[in-house]
Amino acid sequence: LSFEELYPDLYKKIVDQCPALTAADIEIFVYLKLNMSTKEIAAAKRSSIGAIDNRKYRIKKKIKIPQNVNLYNWVNSL
């Protein structure tokens, strides 16, 4: 099962509020929604911590979240 199938309402909300996000960005959103740490996300994606940090930064920039706003808190408020 995919995230879209498991949580159709949340998926629709993410896509509606953040149309600029790619499928890879939404995948990171899912990990954030599951409250996984950057280190855990990097292990799950077999990527470096720096690459995940860069992805989170680009996501914040795409959806225009201010620098002082915590991305985890923003995602969990959806």
Secondary structure, 3 states (H helix, E strand, C coil): CCHHHHCHHHHHHHHHHCCCCCHHHHHHHHHHHCCCCHHHHHHHHCCCHHHHHHHHHHHHHHCCCCCCCCHHHHHHCC
